[in-house]
Amino acid sequence: MAAPSWYALPVDAVVERLATNSVRGLSSAEVQKRHAKKLNQLPETAPDTLIKRIGRQIHNPIVLVLVFATVVAVFVGTHADAIVIAVALLFNVVIGVYQEQRAAHTFAALRRKAAVQATVIRDNEPHEIDAANIVPGDIVLLSAGTAVPADIRLIETHELAANEVALTGEWVPITKTAEPVAGDAVLAERTSMIYAGALITAGSGRGITVAIGTETELGKIAVALATTKESETPLARDMRHIAQFLLLLAAVAVALVFGLSIARGVPFDEAAIIAIAVAVASIPEGLPAAVTVVLALGMERILAAGGLVKELLSAETLGATSVILTDKTGTLTEGRMRVVGLATHRGVFENAIHNEEAAAVLRAALLASDGYLEEADALQENGEPLVAHGRPIEQAIIFAGIEAGISKSVLSTEYPRIDELPFDSARRFGGMLVSEKGESVAYLSGAPELFIEHTRDAHLFKEILSTAARESERMIAIARTPWHTETLPTDSATTDLLTHAQLIGFVIFADTPRPEVAAAVKDIRAAGARVVMATGDNPETAIVVARAVGIANSNERPRTGADLQKLSDDDLYQLIMAHSVFARVTPDDKLRMVRVLRDHKEVVAMTGDGINDAPALRSAAIGIAIGSGTDVAKEAADIVLLKDSFAVITAAIREGRRLRDNVKKIFVYLVATNFGETFLIVAALIAGLPLPILPTQILWENLVTGGPMNVAFAFEPLYESAMNRKPKDPENAQVLSRAVVKLIALAGFLTSLLLIGLYWLLIQAQIPEGQLRTMMFVALSFSSMFTAFSLKSLGTPFTRIPLASNKFLLAALGVSVLMLLSAFFVPGIQYLVYTVSLSVAEIVLLLCVGLADLVLVEFAKYLFYIRPALRRANNV
């Protein structure tokens, strides 16, 4: 059964339905009964354990294949092969777990946990209790500075205002009353309610608890978050496809080889060894470890830029993102009021520095304000941040005064306070009575329309008001009047204050965009991704900010949550792809937008900082939370922006594309090499020739000699052209693209033909079996070393590739050569790898084979990457 629309009901009806007393509150006996049902708590997600993180590293299709290969190797007695594969697997797991544990510890330091207290009336007495013990029907007392512990229907208010930005996205505090509102009012317009997660910014009041725990608006979001499935990241999807691709190749090759061996009368154990050789040759054992290193380095680089990546696979996702859905308040903007203009009848001025007219307006605004700085002198001496108290607009005025060199404390000394008239939402203005040169003078601030109607000289300001109003989010008028008594009126006579007052000017406020956002949005668009604002704030504010940061142009108009709810999923997708600003959207609207985009094959990133953003953050392919945002948002996100800078997203996109490119290079390098090895073994078996290379030799080449080379690809720089690619282009959308498959197939086939030719020549020369296998082992090693430099860039000819751009690859070449030499000169390794000495002439021959393979790989690159790129450039 749906809960009543409490905000639309009269207070008496709410009291009756909840069986409480609006004055005395609940009795202790009744509280005990209601406690038996549930506590005012939200479910918490337990952090991942070490075992779970290890499981996540092992639960990888390629890793599982290698585990199977290890078990088979042990079963048939090839323990050396099993040990080498197991060491590679352990390396992969250790790196992955270490990196995720490190991120988890950093994230834990960000979390803030504090017990929320509440004051309730029970048995006609006030009681301070833990908010978890509040029950429906409790009468809660509210005052400025307190957090709202539950969903509360207000029954009495005194200038009560609350900041509900975490739920609604609207940064301006909302004035609350006890009067019911329309039944179809959206959450931000339910002024008779105050919701869990909000903060009381001014005034006081009391109300009836109508919902606790998971039944609150905050709780509903928590439930939606718990039931929202995380999207599979593009790289996770690609790795799954790659594993399927490799498994298919390996299964076909192993079945073919094993079947042929048995058919030719080869003993079962020997046939199994040959099949393991094929399995080892066809599966790139170094791929999981190399990809883990790439992602771990990516996490470190993003962390250095100011972004904390919580899981390895998330590091690459932003590089593939096609749509970024972003909240407004606190994400695109600073999330606090600032004075952005001071208006007089002569015009609008940006600040009061070097402008006496603007300074006069600011001084008058400071005198009209009851805001103050907390221990200002001590804080300034210690270099700590200044803390202002008062309504948000009063805090903004104080900080504007500091920037202009106008001190509130100095003014308070020069103009001693005599009386004050607190701001009243019904009266729509307030002010201070001060002593000015021995005379009583009232400084007033309030609604511009009211001051224009009643004050003197208002006609001078009408044109300025209409101009400033179009460009601002909020504005107050400032006026001054001598006063004949030492007290200000609090009744109907307050109108006399305005009729005698002289209008001085206006103070213009806005929640200003973060300074780096406009450039970041431009870079993101240049990278081919759309940026779409989805905010709970009002349409007028949303479009002003969207235009300021470059998300919307001057002709675009915002769409609202009400517009979305009328559309089918397909129509909604078209609307999102055609418009960039959506206002008054609910958490459910954001979640649906993410789902619809995801269903239409878009890779969606969601940025936000509020509780209302959490379900969409969880559902998106990559959720990005602002570091100063709510804990709920940070828990749901994949990346936390520690610097609160939108520009970190641009850096993460750049790093994501670098990761994707480097994973693709590693994949091509390893699989093409392994494909050549596999085809060589299969061809030799079909021809009835001896096994050209042993399983241990293949493992040594793949993991030890070639291993440093494929890991060094993790350090490859990003080519600038990568940031101009469209993320949805087929070649960029997945690692296992058609061009990659064709390149691997042709490069592997050409390499295998070269190796088969060498093998045939060595057979014809009647080279002894041990020497022959050693030469094939060295040929494979040289081939992998040379082709690594060709694959530094798939779309660039070898002659134009800057070979020294990755010093780690040059160092890896040196390590690979040493590892190759160790197979000849270290007795234990020589025994393991079964090598014999080679002559200088034989080594020169094998170097020539490696160079020839480089030429063949370059030919394959030309066919599938370089020539198509040239054709596109020439529009052929």
N, C-alpha and C positions, 0 to 999 in steps of 0.2 A: 504494500500500500504506500502510495506516494505521500511524503510529508506535506503538511499544509503550507500554504504561502504565508508564513508568519508575518512577513513585512506588509502584507495587504490587510491583515486583521486588526481590529481595534484592540487596545491593550486588555480590556475586560475579557474579550473572547480568548485571548492568549492565556490569561490567568486561569480562566475556567478550564480550558482544554488541558492545561498542565497541572491542574489541581494544586495550585500553590497560593501563597499570599504575597501580594506585591509590597507589603509593609513589613510583616513579621518574618517572611521567608518560610522555608520548610522547617518542620520539626526534626529533631535528631532521629526519632524513630522512623520517620518517613525517608530520611536520607539513607539509613541503613537498608531499608527495603530496596531503594533504587540502586544502591551500591551493588547489590547482589547481581544485578543484570550485566553491568559492564563498567569499565573505567574510562576516563577521558584520556585515552592514549591512542597513538597511531602505531601500527606494526613497524618494527625496525628490521632492516635487512642486515643479516650477519655478514661481516667481511669475509672474503675468500680465505680459506685456509691454505697452508703450504701444500697439502695433499691435492687440493682442488687445482692449484696453479700447476703442479706437476702433471696432473691429469690432463689439463688443457694443452700442455706442450706435447704430450704423448698422443692425445686424440687428434691426430693429424694423419690423413690417409697415407701420405708418403712414409711417415715415420712407422705407421703400422705395417706397411709392406716390408720395411727394413727389419722390424722386429720379427716378422715371419721368416725372412731370409736368415736371420741369426739363429732362430730355432732350428731351421732345416739344416744349416751348416753344422750345428752341434750334433744333430741327429745322425748325420752321415759321417761324422768324425773329422770334419775340416775345422778344427778348433781355432787355428790361426785366423781363418776368414771370419769366424764368429767374433773373435776378440776385436779385430779391427773395426767391424761394423758396429759392435757394441760401444766402443770408445767414441765413434762418431755420433752415435745416438746420445750418449751421456753428455758430450760437449754441447749438443743442441739444447738439451733439457736444462742444463746448468745456466747457460746464457739467458735463455728465455725466462726461467724462474727468477734469476737474480734481477733482471731488468724490471719485471713486473713487481717484485717485492720492493724494490727501491722506489718505484712510483707509488706503491701503496703506502709506504712509510711517509713519503712527502705529502700525500693526500690526507693521511690521518692527522697530520699537523695542521691542516687547514680547517678541520671540523671543529665546530664550537658547540659544546653541549652545556646548557645551563638549565637548572630546574626553574620552571615558571611558577610564580606564586599568584594567588588570587585572594581578594577579600570578598566574602559572601555574608549575607544575612541569614542566620539560622537561629531559631528560637528567639527571634526579635533582638539578636545581638550580632555585632560584626565579628567575623572569625577570619584569621589569616590561614589559608590552607594551601597545600600543594594542588596545582591545577588539575592533576590527574584524578583528584577526588571530587571534582565538581560533578553534579548530577543534573539531569533535566529538571527544570523547575526552580533551580537555585537562583536567588536574587544576587547578582554580582555588582559590586561597586567599582566604578571606573574613574580613573584620574589621569592627568597628563603624565606621559612617560612610561605608562604601563603597557605590557603586551596583552592583547586580548586572548583569553584562555579557551574560549568556546564560541559557538555561534549564539549571539545574544539579541533578543528583541528588546529594543530600548523602551523604557516606560517613563523615563525622566531624564532631561538633558539640561546642562548649563554651559552654553558656548562649547559644546562637545565637537571635536573634530578628530578625524582619524586618517592615518596614512595606510591605504590598502593596496599600495603599489605591487606588493608581492603576489596579490590575487588578481588585481584588475589591470595592472600596467599603467595606471594613472598616477602621476607623481604628486599632483596637487592634493593636499589634505581635503577630505570631504566633510562638510558640515553635517552633523547628525541631529535628527529630531525624533520625537516619539510618535509623530503623525504617520498613519499608514500611507502607503503609496500604491500605485496601480499594480494589479496582479501580474501584468506582463513586463514589469520593469526588469531591465538587465541588472546584473549584480552590482555594477558601479553606480546604479541609480537607486538602489534600495537604501534610502537614507534612514529608514526606521530600524535597520539592522546593523550590527557590527560583527565582523567575522573573525574567527580564530586565525591567527597569523598577522592581524593588523596591529598597528601601534597607535595609541592615543597620543595625539600631538598637542591638544589644547582642551581646556575645560574639564568638566566632570559629568557624571551621570550614573544611572543604574539601569539594569535591565534583567530580563528573565532568560535563563539558559534554555534554548530550544533544541540544541543539538550538541552532542559530544562525540569525541573519537572519530570513527570512520563515517559517522553520519553528518559531520560538519562539511562545509564546502572544501576545506583543506583536506579532510579525511577522504572525501570522494576522489580528490586528485591523487591521494596516496594509494587508494584502491586501484584506480585506473593505472597508476604507475606500476603497481605490483603485477597487474594482469596484462600489461603491454609487453609484447614480445620484442626483443631487440632484433634489428635488421642484421642480416648477414652482410659483412663488409665485402666490398668488391674483391679484395685480395683473398679473403677466405673462400669466396666463390671460385676465384681463379685457381687457387691451390687445390680445391676439390676437383675442378675440371682437369687440372694437370695430373693429379693422382690417378684419375680415371683413365686418362690418355696413356700414362706410363704403365699402368696395370694392364691395359689392353695390349700394348706392345710387348710387355714382358711375358704375359700369358701366352700370346701367340708364339713368341720366339722359344720359350721354354717347352711348350707342348710340342712344337715342331722338332726341336733338337732332341728331346727325350724320346719321342716316338721314333725318330730316325735311328737313334742309337740302339734302342731295344730291337728294332727291326733288323739291324745289322749284326745282332748277336753280341752287342757290347754288354758286359756284366752290369747288373743293376746298380751296384755301388759306383762303378766308373761312369755309368750313364747319369747318375745323380750328380756326380762331381761336375760333369760337363754341363748339366742343366743349371747347376748353381753358378758356374762360370758365366753362362748366358744371362741368368737373372742378375748377377752382380754387374755384368757389362751393360745391361739395358736399364737398370735403375740408377739414377744419379745419387749416390749415397751422400754426397756433399751438399745436395740442394737444401735440405731442412736447416742444416747448420749455417750455410751461407745466407739464406733468407733471414734467419734469426739475427745474424750479425747486422745485416742491412737494416732491419727494423729497429734493432737496439740502438744503432748509430743514429737512425732517424729520430727516435725518442729523445736521445741526448741533444741533438741539434734543435729540435722543437723546444725542449726544456731551456736551452740556452737563449732562445728567442723569447721565452716567457710563457710557454705553454706546457702544461703537465699532461702527458699522454698516459692513461691508466692501463691500457693493454696493448701488447705489441702490434696486433693486426690493425689497430685503429690508426697507427702512425701514417699509413699510406692512404687512408680513405679520402682525406681532403683533396689529394691530388686528382681523384676521379670525380669529385663533386660537380654536379651540373646545376644544382639549385641550392642557394643558401637562404633559408627562412630565418629572419632575425626579429627578435623583440626590439622595442624602441628604448624604453626607459631603463637606464643603467647599462645598456648594451651599446646602442648608438649614441646615447647622451650620457652626461655625467651623473644623472639621477638626483640632482639637487638644483634648487633655484639659484640663479645668478642675476644680478642687475646687468641688463644688456643695453639700457638706454635711460637717459634723463631728458625729459621734454619740458621746454618752456614755450611761451607763445611765439618765440623766434625760431623754434625748430627743435629737432631731436639730436642729442649729443650722445656719443658712445660712452663717455665717462666724464668724471668731474675734474680730471687732471688738466691743469692749465686752462680752465674755463670757469670763470667766476659765477656765471648764471647757473650752470649745471651744478656747481658746488653748493650754491644757495639752496637748490632743490634737495640735494642730498643731505645737507645739514638739517634742513627742516624735517626731512623724513626720519633722520636719526632722533631728533627731539620729539617727534610724534610717536616713536616706538618705545615699547617697554622691554625690548630685547636687551641682553647684556652679555659680556664676555666673562668666561670663568677664569678667575685669577689671571687676567691678561698679562700683567707685568711679569709674573713668575714664569708663565709659559713662554713668553718671548725670550727671557733670559736663558732658559734651559734649551731653547731650540725645538720645543715640542709643538705639535699642531695646536692652533687656537681652537677653543671650543665655545660656540655661541649658543645661547639659550633663547627661546621664544618661538613664535610661529616661523615657518620656513621663510616667509617674505621678510620678517624682521632679521633673521640670521643673515639673509642675503644682503640687506641694507647695511648691516654691521660690517660685513666683509668688504663691501664696496667702499665704505668709509675708510677702512684700513688701507685699501689699494690707493685711495686718493689722499691719504695722509690726514684724514679727519677722524679724530679719536672720539668714540662714544663716551668714554670715561672723562675726557677733558671737557666735552660739551656738558656733561652732567654736572661738573663742578662749576662751570661758568654760568649755567642756566639751572639752578636748583629746582628740583621737582616740588610742586605744591600739591597737585591732585592729578588723578588720572581717570579716564573714561575708557574702560576695557572695550575692545572691539566686540560688537554684537551683530550676529548674522541678520537679525531682523532690522536693526537700525542701519546696518551696512557701513558704519564708520566707527572710529574710536579716536582717542587722542590723549595728549598730556598738557597739563597746565603748569607752566614754568615761570620762574622769576627772571625777567629780562630787563636789566638796568632799573631795577626797583619796581617795575610794573608787571602785572599778571598778564601773561600771553598764552593763548591756547594754540598748540600745533596739532593739526588734525590729519588723519589719513583714512581713505575709504574708497568706495565705488566711484569711478570717474563719472558715470552718468548722473549720480546723485549730486556730485559737486558741481557739475555743469549746470544742473537745474537750479541750484540754490545759491551758489557763491557769487561774489562780486567779480567783475572782469572775466567771467566765464566765456563771454562771446569771443574773446581773443584766442581761446584755446580749441574751439570747436573743430576747426580744420586740422589742427595738429592731432587732436584726439582721433579723428577718423583715419588719418594717415598712419599713426602709430599703432592703432588697434589692428590694422590689417597685417602688421608685421610681427605682432607680439603674441605670446601665449597668455600673459596675465599683466595687468596694469593697475596701479593705485594712484589716486589723486592726493596731492598734498596742499594744505591750506593753512593760513595763519590768521588769528584774530585777537586783538586785545580783549580782555575779559574783566568785568567790573567786580567780581567777587573772587574769593580764594577757594571756591569749590566749583566743579563742573556739574551741570544738571544731568540727571539720570532718568528724567521723565520726558513728557512730550515737549518740554522746553528745549530739548537738545537741538531741535530744528533751528532755534535762534542762533546757535553756534555757527551753523552753516550760512545763514542769511547775513550775518555780520562778517563772515570770513572772506579773506582775499585769496583767490586761487593762485598758487605759486607755480605748480607744474605737475608732471606725472613721473612716476618711476616705473620703468618697463622691466619685466622679468621674463626669463625663459629657462628651461632646462636645456642648456646649450649642448650641441653635439661635441663629442670628444674630438680633439683637434686632428687626430690621425685618421678619422673614419673616412672622410671624403677621398683621400688619396688611396686608402685601402679598397674602397668600393670600386674606384677606377681600375685598380690593378686586378681585382677579382673579375671584373667584366672583361678586361683585356685577355684574361685567361680562359674566357669562354663560359663562365658560370653566371647564372642570373642571381641577383640579390633582391629578395622580396621581403618587405616589412609586414609583420603580422603582430599587431598590438591590441591590447585591451583599452587603450586610451581613446580619446575622442577623435573624430576624423579631421577636424581643423588642426589640432596639434600635430597629428601624425603626418599630414601632408606638408606642413611647414618644415618639419625635421627631415622628411624624405627628400624634399627639394634641396635643402641645405647640404646634405651629404651626397647628393648625386644619384639617389635611388630612383627618384621621379623627376620628370621634366615639368616645365611650367604649365603644360596643357593637361597633365594627368590629374584625374580626380580619384579620391580614395573610395574603395568599396567597403562595405560593412559586413559584420557577421550575419546580419539579417539577410543580406544578399546571398551569402553562401548557402544558407539553409534551404533556399528555394531550388537549388540546382542539383541535377544528377551528378554523379561522379565524373562522367566524361565532360559535361559542361563546366564543372568546377575546374577540371584540369585546364581546359581552354582559357578560362578566366584567369587562373594563376599565371599562365604563360603569356597572357596579354597585358596584365596589370601588375603593378609593383607595390601597391600600398593597400593594406587591409586593416581597418580599425574596428574597435568594439567587437573583437573576436574573443570567444571564450576558449578555455583550455580544450574543450571538445572540438571546437572549430580548428584549432591548431593541429590537434591530433589527426583530424580528418584530412587536413591539407597535406600533412606528411604522408599519410596512407595513400591518398589519391596520387600524389607524385610518385611514390614508390611503386604503385601498381602500374604506372605508365613508364616504368623502366628508368626513372630519374634517380640519380644518386643524390640523396637529400642530406644537407647539413642543417642543423637547427641550432641557433644561438639564443641564449636567454639567461636570465639571472633570478627570475621569480619562481615561486612555488607553482604558479599557473603554467609555467613552461615545462615542468618536469616530465609529464607523459609524452609530449612531443619530442623532448630531448632523448628519452629512452627509445622511442620508436624510430627516430631518424637513423640513417646509416652512420652518421657521426653527430653526436651531441656535444655542443660546446658551451660551457658555462663560464660566466664571468667570476673571477676569483673573489670579488667582494659581494657576490650574490648569496642567495639563501643556500643552506646546507642541502636542502632537498634537491635543488637544481644541480648542485655539484655532485651529489650522489648519483643522479640519473645520467650525467654527462660522461662522455668518453675522453674529452679534453677539457682541462680547466685553464683559463687564461690567467696566469698568476699576476701579470702586469696590468690587468684590466684594459688591455689595449687591443682594439679591433685589428690593428696592423699585424698582430701575431697570426691572425688567420691567413693573411697573405703569405707570411713566411712559412706557415704550415702547408699551404697549397703548394708552394714551391718545393718544399721538402718532400711532400707526398708524391709529386711528379718525379722528383729525383729517385725516390725509393722505387716507384713503379718501373722507371726506365732501367734501373740497375738490377731489379729482380728479373726483368725480361732478358737483360744481357746474360745474367747468370744462368737462367733457364736455357737459353739458346746455346750458350757455351757448353754446359754440361750435357744436355740431351743430344746435341749434334755429335759431340765427342763419343758419348756412350752408344749412340746409334751406329757410328762407324765401327766400334768394337764389336757390337752385337752382330752386325752384318758380316764382319770378318769371320767370326766363329761359326756362324750358320753356313756361310759359303764353304769354309774349309771342311765342315762336317759333310755337307752335301757332296763335295768332291772326294770324300773319302780320305782326306788328309789329316795328319795329326793336329791336335789342339794347338793353335798358333800362339796362344798366350794363356798362362795359368790364372785361376781366380785370385790368388794372392798378388800376382803381378798387376792385375786389373785394379784391385783395391788399392795397392800402393800408388799406382799412377793417379787414380781418381781422387784419393783422399790425402795422400802425403805429398806427392810431386805436384799434382794439379790443384790440390786443396788451397794452398796459399794464393794461387792465381784467381780462383773463383771468389774467395773471400775478399780479395783486394778490389773486386768490382764494387764492393759496398762503398768505397771511397771515391768512386767516379764523380766528377763534378756535373752539375746540371748544365746542359747546353741551353742558351737563352731562348732558342726557338721553341723549347718545350713549354714555356709559359704562354705561347701564342697558339697552342693547339686547342682544338675543341674537345672537351672531355668525352663527348658522345660519339666522336668519330670512331668507326669500327676498330681502327688500328690502335687507338688510345684507350678504348673502353675495357679492354681485357688483355691480360698477359698472353693467353693462348689464342691469339688472333690468327686469321687465315694466313696472313703474310708470315707470321712466326712459324706456323706449322710447315708452310712451303719451304721456308728458309732452312729449318731443321732437317726436313726430309732431303732436300737437294744437297745441302752441305754435308750431311751425314752419309748420303749415298756416294757423293764424289770422294769423300775421305776414305770410305770403305773400299771403293774401286782402287784408289791409290795404294792402300795397304794390302789389298788382295794381290795387286800387281807386284808389290815388293815381296810378299810372301811367296808367290809363284816363282819369282826370280831366285829367291834364296833356296827354294826346294830344288829348282833346276841346277843350282850350283852345288847341290849336295852338302849344304852347311849342316853340321851336327845339330841335333834337336835342341840341346841346351843353349848353344850359341844362337840358333835361329830364334828361339823364344826370347832370348835376351835382346836381340836386335829389334824384334817386333815391339818389345816393351819400351825400348829407347825411342823407336820411331813414334809410337803413340805419345810418349812424353814430350818429344820435340814438337810434334804436331799441336798438342794442346797449348804449349808455351807460345808458339808463333800465332795461332789463331786467336788467342786471348787479346792480342793487340789489334787485330782486325775488328773484333767485336766490341771495342771501346765505344764505337758509334755505329749503329746499324745503318744509318742513313748517310754516312760520310765515307768517301773512298779512303783507303789506308794511307795514301800519299798526302792526304790533307788532315789526317787525325793528329792532334798535338800529343805525341807519345809521352811527353814529360808532364802532362797536365795531372796525372795521378802518380805521385811519387811512390805510393804504396804498391802500385802494380809493378813498378821497377824493382822495388825491394822484394816483392813476392817472387819475381823472376829469379833473383839471386838465391832466395831460400829454396825455390823449386830445383834449381841446379844443384845446390848442396844436398838436398834430399835424394836427388837422382844419383849423385856421386856416392852417397852413403850406402846405396843399394849394392855398390861394387866394393867399397873399401871398409865397411864396418862388418866384421865377421858374422855377428848375430843376425843382422839385417840381410846380409848376402845369403845366408842360409834360408831365411824366411822367404825371400823373394826369388831365390833360385837363379841368380845371375852368374855369368862368366865374363872374363875379360874380353874387350874388343880392341881391334887395331885402330890407329888413327884414320886410315882409309875408310874403315867401316863407319866410324863416327861422322866423318865428312859426308859420306853417302846418306846417312840418316838425317843430318842437318839439311841436306838438299831436299829430302822427302818432306821435312817440316816446312821449308820455304814453299815447296810446290803446293802443300795443303793450304797455306796462306793465300796463294793465288786462286785456288779453287773456291775457297770461302768468299773471297772478294767477288768472284764471278756470281755466286749465289746471291750475295748482297745486292749486286748491281741489278739482277733480274727482278727481285722482289721488293727492294726498298729504294735504291737510288734512281732507277729508270722511272718507276711510277711517280716519284717526287718531281723529277724533271718534267714529266708530262703534265702533272697538275700545275706546275709553275708556268708552263707555256700554254695552259688551257687546251691541251690536245686531247 
